């Protein structure tokens, strides 16, 4: 793969997302895929993904307890949903490896706005996968990047709104600017990592899908592993308006690669992962979700648990069949939401999951460890009833 970088003091690109189309049943959801999703990352550049590369510089830098935070001028570009200052942070531990974690925090568009509006609700210190004090954390010694999610557009938006018609903008959805500004800082601090782990939880999980395209433009030759935690790309099958309305509202529709023929024919984002795996042989994806995730399935998508489970199962099985070596999934049985944000406990969490939740006899953190250590044990893990009992009684 040839470098496709634009240099403006650093290197970057941006991207956009989501789903669309088609009145189909759940049983038919993968049958309609052509599978002809092959292209080149240059499409993303040509369609405007790099428009904010090198455009923004931090206005403040401060270090505390080994974490360096970079703040940006709200009047300049990167900004949170309600106009607050955007910032991101790093922990440089002198490692050859780099983990980038996209925080979670809901979603916002005109039909439903349930999203974190300011930086600070979630922090680098409070995110388990970035905690250097957890002995069982497989990336505790890596260099860490935390990207707060505070614009409600899944790190995709490029739009602003006057929601009360008073002539003053009061909703800023600048996810593309925020992630672009972030990756400018990242490549300045970590120009040549030997490998990268891109993770994200909830809305940040959805964000990893397109951010992985952007990241490839920054680091054209570095092996990239993506662990998507509880944002695996499920939308509302058969409802074209649901996904299209969000993407159009966020001014993001033009950034979907034109050669992704199946994006988004069944209403899910999962074909973007298929496109990336077909187009880049130096990337792997691991998707983690509960099969009846209450927050995503019920609260945001308003699907029954049975419909969400059917959609999740069919999409993950389709990707696994297509890419048996570079795609695996961790499918927990239950309604838990996320696994990488919270420390593991001795018993399984029910609503907000943690690193100790199990699938296929292993914990979430053990599954991630098998991926990042290139273990031959890294494989798809699906819950059985026995997982619950072993978590409680430690058989």
MARGU-277627 format. One record per residue (C-alpha): x, y, z. Coordinates in pm, 1 decimal. Example, Ala and Ser with C-alpha at 12.3 -4.5 7.8 and 13.67 -1.06 7.14 Angstrom:
# MARGU-277627
[rec [1230.0, -450.0, 780.0]] [rec [1367.0, -106.0, 714.0]] 
# end
This chain:
# MARGU-277627
[rec [0.0, 0.0, 0.0]] [rec [143.9, 336.0, -99.4]] [rec [139.4, 626.2, 146.3]] [rec [-145.6, 863.2, 69.7]] [rec [-59.5, 1131.6, 319.0]] [rec [-102.1, 1501.3, 318.5]] [rec [147.5, 1673.2, 545.2]] [rec [59.3, 1992.7, 730.0]] [rec [291.3, 1969.6, 1029.1]] [rec [140.3, 1622.2, 1067.7]] [rec [-51.9, 1365.1, 866.5]] [rec [-421.9, 1284.3, 856.7]] [rec [-746.6, 1209.6, 688.6]] [rec [-1111.1, 1187.5, 775.7]] [rec [-1417.3, 987.0, 698.4]] [rec [-1782.5, 932.2, 732.6]] [rec [-2039.4, 681.3, 785.0]] [rec [-2349.5, 497.4, 826.5]] [rec [-2624.4, 299.1, 689.6]] [rec [-2920.3, 301.5, 464.2]] [rec [-3176.6, 120.4, 264.7]] [rec [-3409.6, -160.1, 186.2]] [rec [-3722.0, -328.3, 314.7]] [rec [-3600.7, -678.6, 388.9]] [rec [-3660.2, -943.1, 650.2]] [rec [-3398.0, -1040.0, 903.9]] [rec [-3360.4, -1380.3, 740.4]] [rec [-3272.8, -1207.0, 415.4]] [rec [-3042.1, -950.8, 567.3]] [rec [-2715.9, -1098.6, 438.7]] [rec [-2853.3, -1272.2, 130.5]] [rec [-2874.2, -943.8, -58.4]] [rec [-2505.7, -862.0, -22.5]] [rec [-2313.6, -877.1, -346.8]] [rec [-1983.7, -914.8, -165.6]] [rec [-1823.5, -696.3, -432.6]] [rec [-1679.2, -448.1, -184.8]] [rec [-1328.4, -374.5, -308.1]] [rec [-1160.9, -38.2, -342.1]] [rec [-873.0, 181.2, -239.4]] [rec [-832.3, 411.5, 56.1]] [rec [-762.0, 693.3, -190.5]] [rec [-1139.2, 709.0, -247.6]] [rec [-1175.9, 846.5, 102.1]] [rec [-930.1, 1123.8, 23.6]] [rec [-1093.8, 1205.3, -309.3]] [rec [-1436.5, 1224.0, -146.9]] [rec [-1325.4, 1481.9, 108.8]] [rec [-1208.6, 1272.5, 401.0]] [rec [-885.9, 1469.9, 442.2]] [rec [-1036.2, 1818.0, 426.8]] [rec [-929.5, 1896.0, 784.2]] [rec [-584.5, 1738.3, 778.2]] [rec [-342.0, 1974.8, 949.6]] [rec [-608.4, 2242.0, 985.9]] [rec [-609.7, 2286.5, 1363.2]] [rec [-341.6, 2332.9, 1626.9]] [rec [-390.8, 2293.8, 2002.3]] [rec [-405.3, 2620.4, 2195.8]] [rec [-312.1, 2468.2, 2529.6]] [rec [-98.6, 2174.1, 2641.3]] [rec [-68.3, 2054.2, 3000.5]] [rec [68.8, 1744.1, 3173.8]] [rec [-52.6, 1591.4, 3497.8]] [rec [29.4, 1245.7, 3640.8]] [rec [183.0, 1135.1, 3313.0]] [rec [-115.4, 1236.7, 3099.8]] [rec [-73.6, 1522.6, 2853.1]] [rec [-392.6, 1698.6, 2747.4]] [rec [-433.4, 1910.2, 2435.8]] [rec [-712.0, 2167.2, 2414.8]] [rec [-841.9, 2335.6, 2100.2]] [rec [-994.4, 2676.6, 2042.2]] [rec [-1376.8, 2642.7, 2021.8]] [rec [-1380.1, 2936.8, 1780.2]] [rec [-1139.8, 2761.1, 1545.0]] [rec [-1303.7, 2430.2, 1456.6]] [rec [-1290.8, 2130.1, 1694.0]] [rec [-1577.9, 2168.5, 1938.5]] [rec [-1826.4, 1974.8, 2150.3]] [rec [-2199.0, 1941.8, 2089.3]] [rec [-2312.2, 2244.1, 2289.3]] [rec [-2010.8, 2460.1, 2206.5]] [rec [-1771.0, 2350.7, 2478.8]] [rec [-1397.3, 2313.2, 2432.9]] [rec [-1272.0, 1991.1, 2278.5]] [rec [-961.2, 1824.1, 2413.9]] [rec [-784.4, 1490.5, 2386.7]] [rec [-505.2, 1330.7, 2585.4]] [rec [-207.2, 1097.8, 2557.1]] [rec [12.3, 893.5, 2787.2]] [rec [359.0, 841.3, 2641.7]] [rec [513.7, 534.7, 2805.4]] [rec [801.2, 496.4, 2560.9]] [rec [644.2, 194.5, 2393.4]] [rec [675.1, 84.2, 2031.9]] [rec [300.6, 12.7, 2034.5]] [rec [5.5, 250.3, 2039.4]] [rec [-354.3, 213.3, 2156.5]] [rec [-613.7, 474.0, 2058.0]] [rec [-945.2, 460.7, 2240.9]] [rec [-1256.6, 645.7, 2122.0]] [rec [-1485.0, 726.8, 2411.5]] [rec [-1857.0, 661.0, 2412.0]] [rec [-2148.4, 892.1, 2473.2]] [rec [-2467.6, 842.7, 2274.2]] [rec [-2586.6, 993.8, 1950.2]] [rec [-2767.6, 1309.4, 1846.2]] [rec [-2980.5, 1401.8, 1548.9]] [rec [-3307.3, 1590.0, 1507.8]] [rec [-3525.3, 1287.4, 1586.7]] [rec [-3341.2, 1185.1, 1903.2]] [rec [-3062.3, 1359.4, 2091.7]] [rec [-2919.2, 1155.2, 2377.9]] [rec [-2549.5, 1233.0, 2385.6]] [rec [-2266.9, 1362.5, 2603.8]] [rec [-2232.2, 1732.9, 2529.3]] [rec [-1903.3, 1819.7, 2698.3]] [rec [-1558.0, 1669.9, 2750.9]] [rec [-1507.8, 1541.7, 3101.4]] [rec [-1784.7, 1292.1, 3168.1]] [rec [-1553.6, 1011.6, 3062.0]] [rec [-1180.5, 1038.3, 3119.0]] [rec [-865.8, 855.7, 3025.9]] [rec [-803.8, 762.5, 3389.6]] [rec [-1147.6, 603.1, 3416.6]] [rec [-1121.2, 385.2, 3106.5]] [rec [-1007.0, 33.2, 3192.8]] [rec [-835.8, -44.7, 2861.0]] [rec [-612.6, 262.2, 2921.1]] [rec [-540.3, 188.8, 3286.4]] [rec [-166.2, 119.9, 3334.8]] [rec [-227.5, -10.0, 3688.0]] [rec [-433.1, -314.6, 3587.3]] [rec [-201.1, -613.3, 3575.7]] [rec [-436.2, -801.2, 3344.8]] [rec [-465.6, -516.0, 3094.6]] [rec [-276.1, -643.1, 2786.3]] [rec [-196.6, -289.0, 2666.6]] [rec [-112.2, -134.2, 3003.9]] [rec [246.6, -64.1, 2890.6]] [rec [159.7, 69.9, 2544.6]] [rec [140.3, 438.0, 2457.3]] [rec [-217.3, 555.1, 2517.3]] [rec [-445.1, 799.9, 2337.5]] [rec [-789.6, 892.1, 2470.0]] [rec [-1036.9, 1064.1, 2237.7]] [rec [-1343.8, 1201.0, 2417.3]] [rec [-1671.2, 1172.8, 2228.6]] [rec [-1872.4, 1489.3, 2278.2]] [rec [-2039.3, 1580.1, 1947.9]] [rec [-2303.1, 1307.7, 1906.6]] [rec [-2216.6, 1225.9, 1543.5]] [rec [-2007.1, 909.2, 1588.1]] [rec [-1689.9, 1104.9, 1498.5]] [rec [-1839.1, 1177.9, 1154.0]] [rec [-2024.9, 1505.2, 1151.7]] [rec [-1941.1, 1827.5, 973.3]] [rec [-2248.4, 2037.5, 1043.4]] [rec [-2399.3, 2293.1, 1278.2]] [rec [-2760.9, 2376.0, 1367.5]] [rec [-2981.0, 2644.3, 1514.6]] [rec [-3226.9, 2413.2, 1688.0]] [rec [-3449.2, 2683.5, 1841.6]] [rec [-3452.9, 2915.9, 1536.8]] [rec [-3321.2, 3215.5, 1728.4]] [rec [-3048.5, 3287.4, 1475.3]] [rec [-2771.3, 3145.7, 1695.9]] [rec [-2603.1, 2811.3, 1635.1]] [rec [-2652.6, 2588.8, 1938.7]] [rec [-2569.6, 2237.3, 1815.0]] [rec [-2221.4, 2169.1, 1678.3]] [rec [-2159.3, 1827.2, 1525.2]] [rec [-1796.9, 1851.6, 1421.4]] [rec [-1682.2, 1495.0, 1477.2]] [rec [-1473.2, 1497.8, 1160.7]] [rec [-1286.3, 1805.6, 1278.9]] [rec [-1241.8, 1659.4, 1627.7]] [rec [-1096.3, 1327.7, 1513.4]] [rec [-880.3, 1497.1, 1251.7]] [rec [-735.6, 1737.3, 1507.0]] [rec [-677.3, 1443.4, 1739.1]] [rec [-488.7, 1235.5, 1485.9]] [rec [-271.8, 1534.4, 1397.8]] [rec [-156.3, 1536.1, 1759.5]] [rec [-116.6, 1158.7, 1762.3]] [rec [113.6, 1139.5, 1462.8]] [rec [321.8, 1429.0, 1593.3]] [rec [381.8, 1240.4, 1917.9]] [rec [393.9, 885.5, 1781.0]] [rec [518.2, 903.0, 1421.2]] [rec [627.4, 540.3, 1380.4]] [rec [454.3, 284.7, 1605.0]] [rec [521.0, -79.3, 1523.0]] [rec [155.4, -168.5, 1570.3]] [rec [-167.4, 11.1, 1653.9]] [rec [-476.2, -97.9, 1844.6]] [rec [-780.0, 118.5, 1769.6]] [rec [-1058.0, 65.8, 2020.7]] [rec [-1385.8, 237.6, 2092.8]] [rec [-1682.7, 177.8, 2319.0]] [rec [-2051.2, 235.4, 2239.7]] [rec [-2064.6, 545.1, 2014.9]] [rec [-1686.8, 516.6, 1997.6]] [rec [-1731.7, 157.7, 1879.4]] [rec [-1939.6, 280.7, 1588.2]] [rec [-1674.4, 545.8, 1540.7]] [rec [-1397.7, 288.6, 1493.2]] [rec [-1557.5, 166.3, 1171.6]] [rec [-1479.2, 478.0, 972.8]] [rec [-1193.6, 603.6, 1187.2]] [rec [-1005.7, 290.0, 1081.0]] [rec [-1007.3, 427.6, 724.9]] [rec [-880.4, 760.4, 848.7]] [rec [-613.8, 597.2, 1060.1]] [rec [-483.5, 400.5, 762.3]] [rec [-414.7, 726.0, 580.3]] [rec [-204.9, 848.1, 872.5]] [rec [-19.4, 520.3, 907.4]] [rec [-15.5, 355.0, 562.1]] [rec [207.8, 60.4, 651.3]] [rec [151.2, -4.6, 1021.4]] [rec [-42.0, -317.8, 1124.6]] [rec [-375.1, -209.9, 1271.2]] [rec [-601.9, -409.4, 1499.3]] [rec [-951.6, -272.8, 1560.3]] [rec [-1152.7, -376.4, 1866.1]] [rec [-1505.8, -242.5, 1839.7]] [rec [-1673.0, -258.3, 2180.9]] [rec [-2054.8, -248.1, 2173.5]] [rec [-2090.4, -39.6, 1859.1]] [rec [-2070.3, -313.3, 1599.7]] [rec [-2259.6, -134.1, 1323.4]] [rec [-2614.6, -259.8, 1369.6]] [rec [-2885.8, -14.0, 1268.5]] [rec [-3251.2, -70.2, 1177.3]] [rec [-3277.5, -330.9, 899.4]] [rec [-3513.3, -229.7, 623.5]] [rec [-3547.9, 130.5, 738.4]] [rec [-3372.0, 345.8, 481.7]] [rec [-3479.9, 672.7, 639.0]] [rec [-3337.3, 603.8, 984.9]] [rec [-2974.7, 581.6, 877.4]] [rec [-2987.9, 809.8, 577.0]] [rec [-3144.4, 1089.1, 778.8]] [rec [-2858.8, 1088.7, 1028.3]] [rec [-2584.4, 1077.1, 767.4]] [rec [-2742.3, 1349.7, 557.2]] [rec [-2808.4, 1566.1, 861.0]] [rec [-2446.2, 1534.7, 971.5]] [rec [-2325.8, 1625.4, 618.9]] [rec [-2147.8, 1290.2, 602.3]] [rec [-2302.4, 1094.3, 315.8]] [rec [-2038.0, 1182.7, 57.5]] [rec [-1760.3, 1017.7, 256.6]] [rec [-1875.0, 658.3, 211.9]] [rec [-1637.6, 489.1, -39.2]] [rec [-1808.3, 475.3, -378.4]] [rec [-1679.6, 124.2, -444.0]] [rec [-1849.8, -11.1, -131.8]] [rec [-2136.8, -157.6, -328.5]] [rec [-2313.5, -300.0, -25.5]] [rec [-2294.1, 19.2, 182.6]] [rec [-2555.2, 25.2, 318.1]] [rec [-2796.2, -194.3, 134.4]] [rec [-2946.8, -361.7, 440.8]] [rec [-2936.3, -77.3, 687.5]] [rec [-2614.2, -173.1, 869.6]] [rec [-2258.1, -38.3, 875.6]] [rec [-2101.2, -382.6, 874.2]] [rec [-2031.3, -386.0, 496.1]] [rec [-1783.5, -101.2, 555.9]] [rec [-1579.4, -345.7, 763.0]] [rec [-1603.6, -596.8, 479.0]] [rec [-1483.4, -328.0, 236.1]] [rec [-1186.0, -242.6, 454.8]] [rec [-1086.5, -607.2, 504.3]] [rec [-1108.9, -663.5, 128.5]] [rec [-908.7, -351.5, 51.1]] [rec [-639.5, -366.7, 320.8]] [rec [-458.6, -689.9, 407.9]] [rec [-277.0, -531.3, 703.9]] [rec [-581.5, -477.0, 926.6]] [rec [-788.8, -701.6, 1154.0]] [rec [-1121.2, -645.5, 1325.6]] [rec [-1256.8, -784.3, 1650.8]] [rec [-1617.1, -697.4, 1735.0]] [rec [-1757.6, -727.3, 2087.6]] [rec [-2124.0, -709.9, 2183.5]] [rec [-2395.7, -862.5, 2394.0]] [rec [-2657.4, -1030.3, 2178.7]] [rec [-2935.5, -825.9, 2342.3]] [rec [-2745.2, -506.6, 2424.9]] [rec [-3009.9, -301.4, 2604.3]] [rec [-2855.7, 41.9, 2546.5]] [rec [-2800.4, 3.5, 2171.3]] [rec [-3085.5, -230.3, 2084.0]] [rec [-3364.9, -100.0, 2304.3]] [rec [-3281.9, 258.7, 2401.3]] [rec [-3130.5, 389.2, 2076.6]] [rec [-3254.0, 161.3, 1798.2]] [rec [-3589.0, 79.8, 1965.4]] [rec [-3571.6, -281.2, 1848.2]] [rec [-3703.8, -579.7, 2037.0]] [rec [-3432.5, -793.7, 2194.3]] [rec [-3517.9, -1073.7, 1949.6]] [rec [-3478.9, -847.4, 1644.9]] [rec [-3154.0, -699.6, 1768.7]] [rec [-3015.8, -1046.2, 1842.4]] [rec [-3113.8, -1168.8, 1495.5]] [rec [-2948.8, -871.4, 1327.5]] [rec [-2629.7, -899.4, 1533.2]] [rec [-2599.9, -1271.8, 1476.1]] [rec [-2653.5, -1260.9, 1100.1]] [rec [-2412.7, -971.2, 1044.7]] [rec [-2132.0, -1112.8, 1257.2]] [rec [-2164.7, -1459.1, 1106.4]] [rec [-2154.7, -1307.9, 756.4]] [rec [-1832.8, -1119.3, 828.0]] [rec [-1677.7, -1424.5, 992.7]] [rec [-1754.9, -1638.1, 688.3]] [rec [-1610.3, -1373.9, 457.8]] [rec [-1288.9, -1319.5, 658.5]] [rec [-1215.6, -1624.2, 875.8]] [rec [-853.8, -1523.1, 948.3]] [rec [-878.3, -1147.9, 1012.3]] [rec [-1224.2, -1110.4, 1164.0]] [rec [-1356.3, -1260.9, 1487.3]] [rec [-1622.0, -1163.0, 1735.7]] [rec [-1696.7, -1185.2, 2108.2]] [rec [-2071.8, -1242.3, 2154.3]] [rec [-2187.6, -1225.7, 2514.0]] [rec [-2529.4, -1359.6, 2608.3]] [rec [-2736.8, -1090.5, 2775.4]] [rec [-2814.2, -719.8, 2780.1]] [rec [-2476.7, -583.3, 2896.6]] [rec [-2339.1, -276.0, 2722.4]] [rec [-1960.3, -236.5, 2668.8]] [rec [-1671.5, -443.3, 2807.7]] [rec [-1354.9, -232.6, 2784.5]] [rec [-1450.0, 72.2, 2989.7]] [rec [-1489.6, -94.3, 3329.2]] [rec [-1254.3, -312.7, 3531.4]] [rec [-1337.0, -680.4, 3558.6]] [rec [-1522.9, -809.2, 3861.0]] [rec [-1567.6, -1154.8, 4011.7]] [rec [-1928.7, -1175.4, 3893.6]] [rec [-2077.7, -1085.4, 3553.4]] [rec [-2211.3, -733.2, 3510.3]] [rec [-2563.7, -713.0, 3374.7]] [rec [-2639.3, -367.2, 3232.0]] [rec [-2295.4, -206.8, 3197.3]] [rec [-2051.4, -485.4, 3122.7]] [rec [-1686.3, -505.9, 3214.1]] [rec [-1363.0, -681.9, 3126.8]] [rec [-1471.0, -984.9, 3326.7]] [rec [-1784.8, -1066.0, 3127.6]] [rec [-1747.4, -1395.3, 2944.1]] [rec [-1820.0, -1556.1, 2610.1]] [rec [-1708.2, -1901.2, 2508.3]] [rec [-1540.1, -1961.8, 2843.5]] [rec [-1305.6, -1660.9, 2833.9]] [rec [-1332.2, -1307.0, 2965.2]] [rec [-1349.4, -1001.5, 2744.6]] [rec [-1000.0, -893.4, 2846.8]] [rec [-857.7, -1239.9, 2776.3]] [rec [-1011.8, -1226.6, 2430.0]] [rec [-852.6, -888.7, 2357.0]] [rec [-519.4, -1013.9, 2490.5]] [rec [-525.8, -1312.2, 2255.1]] [rec [-573.2, -1071.4, 1964.2]] [rec [-302.1, -818.6, 2048.5]] [rec [-46.7, -1088.3, 2133.4]] [rec [-112.7, -1266.2, 1802.4]] [rec [-211.7, -1581.6, 1986.6]] [rec [-339.2, -1874.6, 1783.2]] [rec [-622.2, -1885.7, 2038.4]] [rec [-775.4, -1564.2, 1903.3]] [rec [-1104.4, -1682.1, 1756.6]] [rec [-1475.1, -1613.6, 1768.6]] [rec [-1617.9, -1661.1, 2119.5]] [rec [-1992.2, -1711.3, 2169.6]] [rec [-2156.1, -1736.8, 2511.2]] [rec [-2292.6, -2058.0, 2652.6]] [rec [-2503.2, -2090.4, 2972.2]] [rec [-2191.8, -2223.9, 3144.4]] [rec [-2020.8, -1882.6, 3114.5]] [rec [-2258.6, -1727.9, 3367.3]] [rec [-2206.9, -1998.5, 3628.4]] [rec [-1828.5, -2001.1, 3594.2]] [rec [-1826.5, -1623.6, 3639.1]] [rec [-2023.6, -1645.9, 3962.2]] [rec [-1875.0, -1955.4, 4121.9]] [rec [-1534.7, -1950.8, 3949.8]] [rec [-1545.8, -2316.7, 3844.4]] 
# end
